[in-house]
Amino acid sequence: MSATRIMIIGGPGAGKSRLALRLSRILDIAVYCVDEAVHDEKGKLRPSSEIDCTVRSWASKHQWIIEGGNSRTYSDRASRATILVLMKPPRWLRVYRVAIRDKLKFSLIYWSFKYDEIFGLKDELILGSSGKDIATYTIRTNKDADELLKMLGHKNC
């Protein structure tokens, strides 16, 4: 298994960015954050077509770690990924992390709480429909993340 294209998905506060940055340091691969494609520098939502074009351009690169949502481009990323990671810590922990990180902004806390009902099935389906050549991992705890990092770090040596 080659760790050259890693797709990381999961709800807000799941730890996607943290895992992506840690993997980037170990594997020396660039990280692309879907949130950066979704919002411009002023926080304004970009048009869907622009978001999708940006994320697809990242997915066409030779090496990448792409973390984040935008389920419209899941299949584009998954079809090229060598590793697919679903971050799925308990809902209470994700909501807590978002509340702390985003200073109790109600809309983000609500979105974090509702994520599983809205996108959880899409996340599970993309994980389950990945091809045989794609290694898949579900990360529920910090220990799971540490084990993945350790395993990929050793395979990179």
MARKOLDO-482169 format. One line per field, with one value per residue: residue number from 1; residue in one letter; x, y, z of N, C-alpha, C, CB in turn. Coordinates in Angstrom, 3 decimals. Glycine has a CB too. Layout:
REM residues N
n <- [NUM:...]
res <- [a:...]
n_c1 <- [X:...]
n_c2 <- [Y:...]
n_c3 <- [Z:...]
ca_c1 <- [X:...]
ca_c2 <- [Y:...]
ca_c3 <- [Z:...]
c_c1 <- [X:...]
c_c2 <- [Y:...]
c_c3 <- [Z:...]
cb_c1 <- [X:...]
cb_c2 <- [Y:...]
cb_c3 <- [Z:...]
REM end
This chain:
REM residues 157
n <- [1:2:3:4:5:6:7:8:9:10:11:12:13:14:15:16:17:18:19:20:21:22:23:24:25:26:27:28:29:30:31:32:33:34:35:36:37:38:39:40:41:42:43:44:45:46:47:48:49:50:51:52:53:54:55:56:57:58:59:60:61:62:63:64:65:66:67:68:69:70:71:72:73:74:75:76:77:78:79:80:81:82:83:84:85:86:87:88:89:90:91:92:93:94:95:96:97:98:99:100:101:102:103:104:105:106:107:108:109:110:111:112:113:114:115:116:117:118:119:120:121:122:123:124:125:126:127:128:129:130:131:132:133:134:135:136:137:138:139:140:141:142:143:144:145:146:147:148:149:150:151:152:153:154:155:156:157]
res <- [m:s:a:t:r:i:m:i:i:g:g:p:g:a:g:k:s:r:l:a:l:r:l:s:r:i:l:d:i:a:v:y:c:v:d:e:a:v:h:d:e:k:g:k:l:r:p:s:s:e:i:d:c:t:v:r:s:w:a:s:k:h:q:w:i:i:e:g:g:n:s:r:t:y:s:d:r:a:s:r:a:t:i:l:v:l:m:k:p:p:r:w:l:r:v:y:r:v:a:i:r:d:k:l:k:f:s:l:i:y:w:s:f:k:y:d:e:i:f:g:l:k:d:e:l:i:l:g:s:s:g:k:d:i:a:t:y:t:i:r:t:n:k:d:a:d:e:l:l:k:m:l:g:h:k:n:c]
n_c1 <- [0.837:0.582:1.163:0.291:-1.819:-4.156:-7.306:-9.287:-12.098:-15.031:-17.046:-17.474:-15.028:-13.974:-11.283:-9.903:-8.204:-6.046:-5.053:-4.388:-2.328:-0.407:0.109:1.135:3.573:4.938:4.921:5.700:3.966:1.814:-0.914:-4.329:-7.073:-10.478:-12.225:-10.888:-11.350:-14.041:-14.741:-13.979:-11.265:-12.478:-14.382:-16.656:-19.019:-18.092:-19.123:-20.706:-19.731:-17.173:-15.959:-16.041:-14.458:-11.951:-11.368:-11.369:-9.194:-7.106:-7.310:-6.430:-3.729:-0.414:0.435:-1.158:-2.850:-6.040:-8.311:-11.537:-14.999:-17.449:-19.172:-19.906:-17.627:-16.578:-16.433:-14.628:-12.253:-12.012:-11.721:-9.120:-7.647:-5.217:-5.386:-8.085:-9.587:-11.847:-12.866:-14.240:-14.999:-16.776:-19.975:-20.472:-17.899:-16.984:-18.811:-18.150:-15.460:-15.869:-17.385:-15.527:-13.420:-14.659:-15.710:-18.302:-20.171:-23.308:-24.500:-22.479:-22.076:-24.565:-24.545:-22.431:-23.547:-25.694:-24.472:-23.996:-26.549:-27.087:-24.843:-23.516:-24.197:-23.387:-20.633:-20.031:-20.837:-19.050:-16.710:-17.251:-17.580:-15.196:-12.463:-10.576:-7.892:-7.616:-6.732:-8.603:-9.589:-11.094:-11.235:-11.686:-10.733:-8.072:-5.991:-6.391:-5.755:-3.061:-1.972:-2.394:-0.761:1.730:1.951:1.878:4.090:6.179:5.970:6.747:9.443]
n_c2 <- [-1.173:2.153:5.272:7.782:9.351:10.597:10.553:12.219:12.169:13.238:14.446:17.904:18.909:16.411:15.856:15.912:17.860:17.989:15.331:15.256:17.182:16.013:13.639:14.779:15.827:13.459:12.029:13.847:15.161:17.346:19.133:19.628:21.545:21.235:23.176:25.535:25.794:26.154:28.568:32.024:34.415:36.270:34.850:34.351:32.307:30.357:29.807:26.662:25.351:26.431:25.594:22.796:22.514:23.391:21.486:19.151:19.690:19.552:16.826:15.700:15.820:14.354:13.588:13.883:15.018:15.258:16.839:16.923:17.832:18.261:16.467:16.219:15.886:13.562:11.048:11.644:12.109:9.708:7.836:8.197:8.002:6.450:5.803:5.887:7.641:7.638:9.786:9.315:10.043:9.991:11.655:13.565:14.386:15.574:17.727:19.104:19.820:21.551:23.547:24.633:25.353:27.110:29.054:28.814:29.251:29.070:28.081:26.487:24.599:23.341:22.323:20.520:18.736:17.690:16.454:13.620:12.620:13.887:13.613:11.308:8.753:9.010:9.245:6.692:5.101:5.844:4.947:2.212:1.564:1.759:0.738:-2.381:-1.748:0.360:1.325:1.359:3.149:3.558:5.973:6.270:6.997:8.777:7.017:5.228:6.971:7.521:4.959:4.579:6.628:5.755:3.282:4.108:5.765:3.938:2.386:4.201:4.423]
n_c3 <- [0.000:-0.888:0.497:-0.853:-1.694:0.295:1.637:3.903:5.859:7.715:10.452:11.648:13.987:14.314:14.112:11.746:10.506:12.279:12.177:9.449:9.283:10.944:9.528:7.210:8.102:8.720:6.284:4.387:2.546:0.799:2.331:1.734:2.498:2.543:3.524:2.917:0.226:0.219:1.482:0.943:1.496:3.146:4.418:3.012:1.329:-1.414:-4.865:-5.673:-7.983:-8.250:-5.866:-6.193:-8.512:-7.584:-5.538:-7.061:-8.694:-6.862:-6.245:-8.586:-8.552:-8.110:-5.515:-2.347:0.601:1.368:3.309:4.645:3.998:1.527:-0.101:-2.730:-4.199:-3.288:-4.676:-6.722:-5.310:-3.841:-5.879:-6.686:-4.410:-2.265:0.295:2.528:5.081:7.687:10.066:13.122:15.904:19.096:19.050:21.092:21.756:19.400:19.195:21.537:20.959:18.761:19.983:21.784:20.053:18.232:19.801:21.063:18.982:17.891:15.430:14.298:16.285:16.266:13.624:13.860:15.666:14.164:12.027:11.632:11.028:8.633:6.870:7.643:6.601:3.919:4.308:5.382:3.207:1.136:2.213:2.388:-0.296:-1.527:-3.595:-3.886:-3.852:-2.189:0.969:3.915:6.824:9.994:12.347:15.678:18.141:19.890:20.217:18.077:15.959:16.545:16.180:13.427:12.395:13.312:11.952:9.218:9.209:9.625:7.319:5.477:5.737]
ca_c1 <- [0.000:1.338:0.491:0.581:-3.030:-4.926:-8.578:-9.735:-13.437:-15.659:-17.770:-16.740:-14.479:-13.565:-9.830:-9.378:-7.069:-4.923:-4.490:-3.776:-1.047:0.542:0.487:1.959:4.936:5.550:5.044:6.155:2.971:1.026:-2.284:-5.342:-8.230:-11.670:-12.778:-10.227:-12.006:-15.445:-14.880:-12.890:-10.472:-13.375:-15.348:-17.843:-19.177:-17.846:-20.106:-20.456:-18.906:-15.795:-15.494:-15.818:-13.316:-10.732:-11.111:-11.007:-7.818:-6.222:-7.366:-5.738:-2.282:0.239:0.424:-1.960:-3.713:-7.183:-9.171:-12.751:-16.253:-17.825:-19.484:-20.046:-16.351:-16.105:-16.056:-13.412:-11.114:-11.919:-11.260:-7.674:-6.997:-4.596:-5.848:-9.281:-9.726:-13.068:-12.710:-15.560:-15.045:-18.153:-20.612:-20.297:-16.542:-16.934:-19.560:-17.331:-14.318:-16.354:-17.793:-14.305:-12.661:-15.391:-16.202:-19.741:-20.984:-24.424:-24.729:-21.461:-22.359:-25.738:-24.095:-21.634:-24.467:-26.556:-23.662:-24.196:-27.853:-27.101:-23.764:-22.917:-24.400:-22.505:-19.275:-19.943:-20.957:-17.813:-15.728:-17.608:-17.568:-13.849:-11.933:-9.661:-6.563:-7.649:-6.757:-9.571:-9.446:-12.035:-10.549:-12.662:-10.036:-6.706:-5.134:-6.522:-4.994:-1.637:-1.590:-2.318:0.438:2.894:2.007:2.254:5.457:7.096:5.918:7.393:10.904]
ca_c2 <- [0.000:3.388:6.406:8.948:10.164:10.254:11.268:12.188:12.729:13.121:15.634:18.997:18.572:14.997:15.757:15.750:18.764:17.573:14.112:15.593:17.858:15.029:12.777:15.579:15.888:12.129:11.552:14.950:15.324:18.566:19.018:20.522:21.590:21.560:24.448:26.633:25.912:26.498:29.971:32.894:35.010:37.035:33.935:34.252:31.026:30.380:29.015:25.212:24.956:26.831:24.691:21.474:22.608:23.473:20.201:18.182:19.978:18.969:15.362:15.265:15.871:13.060:13.294:14.811:14.673:16.166:16.626:17.712:17.384:18.443:15.122:16.228:15.455:12.331:9.991:12.078:11.875:8.282:7.071:8.368:7.826:5.175:5.579:6.642:7.651:8.216:10.204:9.130:10.010:10.167:12.940:14.514:14.917:16.495:18.935:19.802:20.426:22.672:24.601:25.261:25.932:28.185:29.979:28.647:29.733:28.122:27.422:25.453:23.531:22.640:21.577:19.406:17.783:17.089:15.924:12.186:12.397:14.460:13.102:10.085:7.641:9.236:8.905:5.233:4.528:6.029:4.054:0.845:1.325:1.947:-0.445:-3.270:-1.150:1.489:0.953:2.188:3.165:4.349:6.459:6.642:7.488:9.271:5.835:4.774:7.905:7.285:3.686:4.816:7.418:4.877:2.305:4.771:6.247:2.814:1.969:5.230:4.312]
ca_c3 <- [0.000:-1.006:1.144:-1.681:-1.802:1.489:1.781:5.295:5.973:9.025:10.883:12.280:15.294:14.355:14.170:10.391:10.259:13.126:11.604:8.161:9.522:11.486:8.409:6.311:8.664:8.635:4.910:3.542:1.481:0.997:2.835:1.185:3.391:1.766:4.016:2.214:-1.076:0.441:1.863:0.513:2.574:4.013:5.005:2.152:0.642:-2.854:-5.625:-5.673:-9.130:-7.952:-4.807:-6.786:-9.431:-6.776:-4.879:-8.116:-9.153:-5.856:-6.360:-9.801:-8.314:-7.886:-4.078:-1.564:1.723:1.303:4.465:4.707:3.410:0.126:-0.577:-4.196:-4.795:-2.637:-5.626:-7.431:-4.418:-3.497:-7.042:-6.802:-3.109:-1.910:1.670:2.889:6.526:8.246:11.457:13.711:17.369:19.586:18.737:22.188:21.699:18.252:19.561:22.529:20.270:17.965:20.924:22.294:18.937:17.568:20.825:21.301:17.870:17.885:14.139:14.099:17.249:15.732:12.445:14.353:16.281:13.135:10.924:11.401:10.393:7.287:6.026:8.163:5.670:2.760:4.741:5.483:1.866:0.360:2.830:2.025:-1.740:-2.071:-4.260:-3.156:-3.779:-1.254:2.390:4.629:8.276:10.774:13.544:16.705:19.341:19.674:20.097:16.685:15.124:16.808:15.548:11.988:12.162:13.533:10.867:7.980:9.388:9.438:5.918:4.687:5.920]
c_c1 <- [0.885:0.541:0.818:-0.614:-3.985:-6.149:-9.054:-11.086:-13.963:-16.278:-16.884:-16.267:-13.992:-12.051:-9.171:-8.122:-5.841:-4.246:-3.775:-2.411:0.006:1.021:1.422:3.406:5.648:5.876:5.593:5.271:2.138:-0.391:-3.152:-6.580:-9.448:-12.291:-12.141:-10.806:-13.435:-15.633:-13.700:-12.208:-11.329:-14.444:-16.611:-17.836:-18.959:-18.943:-19.709:-19.534:-17.432:-15.178:-15.116:-14.610:-12.000:-10.386:-10.719:-9.601:-6.807:-6.145:-6.632:-4.218:-1.734:0.206:-0.425:-2.532:-4.831:-8.085:-10.385:-13.890:-16.358:-18.079:-19.695:-18.764:-15.796:-15.621:-14.806:-12.168:-10.926:-11.392:-9.750:-6.923:-6.321:-4.980:-7.060:-9.496:-11.034:-12.817:-14.092:-15.506:-16.492:-18.681:-20.360:-18.919:-16.404:-17.627:-18.753:-16.162:-14.737:-16.739:-16.579:-13.577:-13.345:-16.130:-17.727:-20.630:-22.082:-24.581:-23.725:-21.652:-23.527:-25.335:-23.281:-22.531:-25.274:-25.784:-23.957:-25.499:-27.863:-26.069:-23.156:-23.037:-23.511:-21.065:-19.079:-19.989:-19.678:-16.713:-15.986:-17.516:-16.189:-13.335:-10.963:-8.280:-6.489:-7.711:-7.714:-9.388:-10.553:-11.343:-11.611:-12.001:-8.666:-5.737:-5.188:-5.683:-3.496:-1.148:-1.476:-1.050:1.702:3.060:2.462:3.673:6.476:7.113:6.618:8.915:11.536]
c_c2 <- [1.240:4.533:7.677:9.880:9.720:11.160:11.097:12.893:12.523:14.451:16.715:18.584:17.144:14.832:15.601:16.595:18.340:16.320:14.423:16.256:16.907:14.086:13.515:15.645:14.552:11.747:12.603:15.091:16.559:18.246:20.059:20.405:22.064:22.882:25.646:26.839:26.427:27.990:30.788:33.515:35.788:36.159:33.760:32.917:31.190:29.582:27.532:24.790:25.293:25.915:23.347:21.469:22.629:22.127:19.144:18.430:19.439:17.455:14.850:15.262:14.469:12.638:14.322:14.145:15.703:15.832:17.520:17.120:17.627:17.087:15.076:15.743:14.198:11.311:10.365:11.783:10.386:7.456:7.168:8.086:6.463:4.794:6.468:6.500:8.331:8.509:10.153:9.002:10.204:11.578:13.977:15.165:15.905:17.813:19.768:20.516:21.650:23.836:25.351:26.012:27.177:29.101:29.999:29.248:28.692:27.380:26.306:24.282:22.687:21.758:20.343:18.317:17.025:16.354:14.456:11.904:12.862:13.791:11.785:8.905:7.785:8.871:7.394:4.584:4.680:5.132:2.613:0.539:1.503:0.625:-1.232:-2.646:0.023:0.948:1.905:2.029:4.018:4.686:6.935:7.288:8.051:8.105:5.274:5.656:7.682:6.006:3.830:5.594:6.574:3.899:2.970:5.336:5.155:2.357:2.962:5.125:3.437]
c_c3 <- [0.000:-0.392:0.375:-1.831:-0.690:1.591:3.219:5.371:7.390:9.402:11.460:13.667:15.418:14.484:12.810:10.150:11.047:12.551:10.290:8.348:10.080:10.387:7.452:6.799:8.508:7.193:3.939:2.293:1.820:1.470:2.160:2.051:2.598:2.230:3.311:0.819:-0.927:0.707:1.361:1.734:3.577:4.666:4.191:1.411:-0.857:-3.568:-5.650:-6.806:-8.885:-6.891:-5.416:-7.713:-8.656:-6.162:-5.910:-8.643:-8.144:-6.031:-7.595:-9.641:-8.012:-6.416:-3.364:-0.328:1.642:2.471:4.382:3.907:1.920:-0.515:-2.090:-4.870:-4.136:-3.659:-6.415:-6.600:-4.155:-4.671:-7.235:-5.515:-3.000:-0.484:1.920:4.388:6.906:9.709:12.097:15.232:17.825:19.303:19.836:22.137:20.545:18.583:20.562:21.849:19.460:18.871:21.444:21.182:18.370:18.540:20.940:20.216:17.603:16.562:13.895:15.068:16.752:14.555:12.866:14.942:15.219:12.036:10.614:10.669:8.941:6.376:6.484:7.216:4.436:3.095:4.773:4.102:1.060:0.916:2.382:0.549:-2.357:-2.633:-3.392:-2.953:-2.798:0.175:3.100:6.136:8.879:12.084:14.533:17.938:18.952:19.507:18.675:15.760:15.299:16.148:14.037:11.640:12.297:12.370:9.572:8.041:9.149:7.984:5.009:4.753:4.864]
cb_c1 <- [-0.954:1.679:0.921:1.044:-3.701:-4.052:-9.657:-8.687:-14.390:-14.640:-18.788:-17.614:-15.493:-14.050:-9.444:-10.448:-7.442:-5.408:-5.595:-4.701:-1.241:-0.107:-0.766:1.382:4.893:4.624:3.705:7.625:2.057:0.972:-2.332:-5.662:-7.962:-12.698:-12.572:-8.730:-12.007:-16.002:-15.006:-13.413:-9.417:-14.040:-15.709:-17.893:-20.570:-16.435:-20.233:-21.770:-19.404:-15.752:-16.584:-17.056:-13.433:-10.890:-12.355:-12.012:-7.610:-6.709:-8.814:-6.124:-1.961:1.680:1.861:-3.080:-2.941:-7.950:-8.411:-12.479:-17.382:-16.727:-20.720:-20.400:-15.325:-17.217:-17.211:-13.481:-11.307:-13.292:-11.966:-7.369:-8.016:-3.055:-4.709:-10.534:-8.526:-14.294:-12.072:-16.218:-14.113:-18.219:-22.121:-20.498:-15.521:-17.590:-20.949:-16.809:-13.648:-17.552:-18.590:-13.374:-12.479:-16.370:-15.708:-20.100:-20.103:-25.701:-24.656:-20.058:-22.672:-26.828:-23.249:-20.627:-25.415:-27.406:-22.195:-24.178:-28.949:-26.837:-22.695:-23.545:-25.874:-22.580:-18.983:-21.081:-22.104:-17.360:-15.783:-18.972:-18.543:-12.881:-11.253:-9.519:-6.140:-8.869:-5.311:-11.014:-8.051:-13.394:-9.532:-13.454:-9.877:-6.259:-5.558:-8.011:-5.359:-1.380:-2.609:-3.565:0.489:2.744:0.635:1.269:5.636:6.706:4.477:6.946:11.231]
cb_c2 <- [-0.004:3.686:6.541:8.505:10.022:10.375:10.740:12.865:12.088:12.672:15.259:20.260:18.822:14.278:14.611:16.119:20.206:17.303:13.058:16.517:19.025:14.221:12.286:16.989:16.288:11.083:11.081:14.734:14.035:19.378:19.182:20.185:22.529:20.426:24.567:26.371:24.561:25.693:30.105:33.999:35.930:38.142:34.401:35.434:30.435:29.803:29.557:24.451:25.651:28.300:24.507:21.023:23.870:24.520:19.736:18.251:21.512:19.321:14.897:16.160:16.836:13.118:13.277:15.381:14.693:16.051:16.880:19.086:18.052:19.213:14.599:17.647:16.573:11.718:9.706:13.588:12.625:7.749:7.555:9.753:7.991:5.252:5.876:6.146:8.360:7.265:11.647:7.905:11.110:9.881:12.748:13.816:13.777:15.852:18.562:18.813:19.401:22.245:24.005:24.202:24.893:27.601:31.369:29.261:29.985:28.844:28.440:26.051:24.118:23.649:22.489:19.893:18.510:18.159:16.080:11.434:13.117:15.964:14.111:9.734:7.560:10.707:9.505:4.687:5.176:7.518:4.163:0.560:2.248:2.489:-0.048:-4.590:-0.688:2.429:1.009:1.818:3.698:3.582:7.614:5.408:6.346:10.171:4.754:4.790:9.364:7.219:2.590:5.578:8.589:4.097:1.637:5.880:6.815:1.647:1.794:6.598:3.756]
cb_c3 <- [1.210:-2.482:2.641:-3.041:-3.231:2.762:0.761:6.253:4.938:10.095:11.885:12.368:16.330:13.102:15.032:9.374:10.619:14.573:11.378:7.360:10.481:12.634:7.658:6.178:10.154:9.249:4.427:3.132:1.329:-0.301:4.375:-0.310:4.615:1.873:5.534:2.120:-1.798:1.606:3.381:-0.440:1.986:3.218:6.353:1.140:0.915:-3.185:-7.076:-5.778:-10.415:-7.477:-3.710:-7.551:-10.313:-5.677:-4.082:-9.277:-9.357:-4.435:-6.400:-10.962:-7.143:-8.368:-3.495:-2.407:3.147:-0.065:5.765:4.231:4.086:-0.648:0.128:-4.697:-4.694:-1.782:-6.592:-7.759:-3.090:-3.061:-8.298:-7.252:-1.982:-2.055:2.713:2.089:7.191:8.065:11.569:13.119:17.988:21.094:18.539:23.534:21.552:17.012:20.160:23.594:19.354:17.100:22.102:22.915:17.829:16.593:20.528:22.614:16.582:18.201:13.003:14.272:18.653:15.297:11.517:15.401:17.247:12.504:11.248:12.722:11.173:7.354:5.945:9.466:5.249:2.298:6.126:6.359:1.124:0.385:4.381:2.480:-2.420:-0.981:-5.533:-3.899:-5.149:-1.547:3.034:4.220:8.692:11.014:13.199:17.133:20.396:20.849:21.116:16.239:15.468:18.308:15.889:11.498:13.129:14.866:10.670:7.669:10.774:10.350:5.474:5.155:7.299]
REM end
